[in-house]
Amino acid sequence: MLDRLRSLIGAENVLTGADMAPWCREWTGHYRWTPLAVARPANTAEVAAILRLAGESGTKVVPVGGNTGLNGGTYAEGALMLSLARMNRIREIRPAARVAVVEAGVVLEAMHAAAAEHGLAFPLTFGAKGSATIGGVISTNAGGSNVLRYGTTRALVLGVEVVLADGRVMDLMGALHKDNTGYSLRDLVIGAEGTLGIVTAAVLKLVPAPRAYATATLALSSLDGALTLLNRLQAETGGAVEAYEFMPATYMAKLAQHRPDLRQPFAEVHPVTVLVEVGATAPRDATPGPDGALPVVTHLEAVLAEALEDGALLDAVIAQTEAQRREMWARREAAAEITFTAPVLVDTDVALPLDRLQAFLDAMTARLAALDPGATELVVAHLGDGNIHYTAYPSRDDLALQVEIRAAVAEEAVGLGGSFSAEHGIGRSKLATLQAHKNPVALDAMRAIRAALDPTGVLNPGKTVV
Amino acid sequence: MLDRLRSLIGAENVLTGADMAPWCREWTGHYRWTPLAVARPANTAEVAAILRLAGESGTKVVPVGGNTGLNGGTYAEGALMLSLARMNRIREIRPAARVAVVEAGVVLEAMHAAAAEHGLAFPLTFGAKGSATIGGVISTNAGGSNVLRYGTTRALVLGVEVVLADGRVMDLMGALHKDNTGYSLRDLVIGAEGTLGIVTAAVLKLVPAPRAYATATLALSSLDGALTLLNRLQAETGGAVEAYEFMPATYMAKLAQHRPDLRQPFAEVHPVTVLVEVGATAPRDATPGPDGALPVVTHLEAVLAEALEDGALLDAVIAQTEAQRREMWARREAAAEITFTAPVLVDTDVALPLDRLQAFLDAMTARLAALDPGATELVVAHLGDGNIHYTAYPSRDDLALQVEIRAAVAEEAVGLGGSFSAEHGIGRSKLATLQAHKNPVALDAMRAIRAALDPTGVLNPGKTVV
């Protein structure tokens, strides 16, 4: 098998032994494995040939992008890993049609830079943007900080090229905003974690890059107050709020502890801190006025002043320079780093209907106290999407307790009409939760579809649905 | 079978003979059929029971909503039709979460009215809104006039309840903006034309209702000029353009001929007429200024004045009253009516990448002239979506010629990277076109998925993919 693979894509592109080290663990170190080998194909035809070879030899194949996942989605014990890193070409940017045609291995940050050269933006963004690849974001339907305005990956991908388990290439590379020619196979493949096919290329939707931002850090007394203010900001800006990131007191305390370099935004710690960013595409909002101020900033200031006046807001600070804006974002982007500071933790990623967010947090505080009175919590949220990253730190190293806490989070979320995996997906770590909480008819439908498209089970075994 | 059906849902809800008349034809009359019967279930449990009964008796089932389709999607010769008209309850509207929970039989216009009571909007809209139902718009992934700002149906449906072919109920009724718990079965069912399951209920996304509109009719010299102006308007309004409807000279001439009551907007006929509408959600744009004018209107006037000045625009008229706005819309909404005026016509619905629209129209004019020098064309388009409704009127009643023209339209669209069915779907009429132009691997994948979810072929046979 490996010899045939070497002759197919070149020996230098088949890594084994110590050369595979970077692909033998998830970045957090939580999952570790030893693959059969790591193949680095150069193009779609090579991916197809590898899958045909894998099918013939009964080899399992696990695709990998930037290795920034959190659910063991690339666990590959004994399997052939397929890294798309060499397929990193931006084939074409068509500014008039506002699309980019790219290969799966393009790093998200490189895509941002390429779009910016045309005054456009690919607005999907999150902490791991420097490593995460387009193939990975598509396979996980990645979310991040700008979902509020631009949607998740699914809303930003117009077309995909997918190699099926049997090596056939499914070309769905349309650059179209409307296409009702049968089932939306594109939407099915997006978020399928490489279990239905290997994404090799995509047509991405670009948007006008904001000409200016108004960014502020807000202090509020409650989550519901923050949501009410968000609706007000959305109306006032015509839906131009790009990010609305929720950081409660527990988050700010942990930030102060682990990143004292990132100063606290206010002299005192308020119950709720929010990072808000408004993006202005209109020249009328992004051209400095007679006083030298940007109208988008002046407008946000006026709306926030009104909210301070009528008590909707406790305090606010607006970024006056790009450095101040970067500092505000650094506080939020430190989330992954400050979450994984303790050796024992239960990190989760839930979504709730917007009118049930506070109920979930209240329920979890009570549940956690009942399960482990000494435990602490850390919460950070993409509030406008109803997406909460809830982390519990048990007071003792007890695997059974961790399992109980994780189950409680899923149960409370699902009980309130929510999801136990908002943006991190299923991978390997949430299979049992999926089994417990997904509608059983939907589970069966998933299994039937997987079996229909990959009857011999070549692709990413033991992930997403079993 | 019919006796068991009558005892299941009540004899008065099983229509046969003359009582079935409204369900024996598509509204255009192009397709006609005689169903076995029409069943009108009252709830999801009855739909499930009917499907179990159909499975046992080998009866085919064709779901029907408002009967406003154009592709024979509800053709039901000898089959049991399943009308969801009685399931027309709006179960719940939750303004804080901005969602509505509704049954499949709710008429689109009723949904508009219900959302409006809360200062919100369900923004999907098109000519047939007075008859089309939520189940129908979901099953066809309907588009319409506001896709530019709000997306197609897929972007506006957060959750669905679906009865599978075997009568099991798949509950995917989440009110969530992020939910990565496995394959997006919701997206798979949306647009599947009732071939993968019967949609019985849905969770719809609501948006803030615009507080005011600025609506104008524009005269331009070219399509590409219209697109450039659209990009300018989008930037100037921060993406608040809700509709940008393209009506070339052929359209305006046909309108003058068939609907002289709808006055022409300009003294002379220009190459391109566009209906543009901007929706203002912000109080700052929708509160009359000192001069009594709405800022959203004043702003559009200013942008258009600038465009007139620099030659991007030939002429423009802005609606000053709601009656004038209605009149502008009536000219566009007459499209279906003025299209179906001739006994012999080839109506199509294609999508193109935005930078290939003019190339498509040029190619078709040449192709049509070559095929039938006496033929005429009618074009109307949702320009910002790249969606063109192209209709050819052959000079003679020749079925082979119609087939040739239809094939030429599909071929030119696909050749330019476009779609041969932007929003009308496949139904029965476009099966051959699908076969000819869809990627064969995608076709196989569709067949495999259909067989996996409906192994005995109960649901809507002979539609979407065969």
Interface residues (C-beta under 8 A of the other chain):
Chain A: R94 A96 A97 R98 V99 T140 N141 G143 V147 G151 T152 R154 A155 L164 R168 V169 M170 D171 L172 G174 A175 L176 H177 K178 D179 N180 T181 G182 Y183 S184 L185 D187 L188 I190 G191 A192 L196 P208 L227 N231 Q234 A235 E236 T237 G238 G239 A240 A280 T281 A282 P283 R284 D285 H299 A351 L352 P353 L354 D355 R356 H382 G384 D385 G386 N387 G417 G418 S419 F420 S421 A422 E423 H424 G425 I426 K430 L434 H437 K438 N439 V441 A442 L443 D444 A445 M446 A448 I449 R450 A451 A452 L453 T464 V465
Chain B: R94 A96 A97 R98 V99 T140 N141 G143 V147 G151 T152 R154 A155 L164 R168 V169 M170 D171 L172 G174 A175 L176 H177 K178 D179 N180 T181 G182 Y183 S184 L185 D187 L188 I190 G191 A192 L196 P208 L227 N231 Q234 A235 E236 T237 G238 G239 A240 A280 T281 A282 P283 R284 D285 H299 A351 L352 P353 L354 D355 R356 H382 G384 D385 G386 N387 G417 G418 S419 F420 S421 A422 E423 H424 G425 I426 K430 L434 H437 K438 N439 V441 A442 L443 D444 A445 M446 A448 I449 R450 A451 A452 L453 T464 V465
